[in-house]
Amino acid sequence: MTESAILSDHDQSRADLARWTCPHGRHAGHGCVTCYHAAADADPALPLWEVAVWFTSARPIPIRALHDVHRHGRHFAIDQPSTPLVYLLSGQARAALSAEAVAGVVGYLVQSRHIVDEFVVTEIRAAHS
């Protein structure tokens, strides 16, 4: 199953807002540090989600910081497609719902302000088999 959303400056419908709100009341695109921490100790019976998050940053992320994410230990990576200041954060998270998995992966960015201090998520995708 794959779920995705393109986030824009336009208001999302109430159904989309509800669908992408984590159990802690945060929109997945804004991240949730609680979901991020919960994924570390998640029940192995929960689905393992493959998450992809495209985001923009006001400033470039240093190459060293991009490499440090790969050594994070939670199967996270930040890559830079060919477009300047556009990045792809990918990772795995165990969670009951896609919104919780995405919120947890984006929660990594929220907690890791030393990597990127300002960001805007533009697209999210979560898949599990």
WONORUR-V44550 format. One record per backbone hydrogen bond with DSSP energy under -0.5 kcal/mol. NH is the residue of the N-H (numbers start at 0). CO is the residue of the C=O. If there is no record, write none. Layout:
BEGIN
nh = (NH:NH)
co = (CO:CO)
END
This chain:
BEGIN
nh = (2:4:6:6:16:17:18:19:20:21:21:24:27:29:30:30:31:35:36:37:38:39:39:40:40:41:45:48:48:49:50:50:51:52:53:54:55:56:57:61:65:66:67:68:69:70:70:71:76:78:80:85:86:87:88:88:89:89:90:91:92:94:94:100:101:102:103:104:105:106:107:107:108:108:109:110:111:112:114:115:119:121:122:123:124:125:126:127)
co = (125:123:4:121:12:13:14:15:17:19:25:21:19:26:26:27:102:31:32:33:34:35:36:36:37:38:42:46:92:126:48:90:124:88:122:86:119:84:117:59:61:62:63:64:65:66:67:68:89:87:78:82:54:78:52:86:76:87:50:73:48:46:92:96:97:98:99:100:101:102:103:104:104:105:105:106:107:110:111:111:55:53:53:4:51:2:49:0)
END
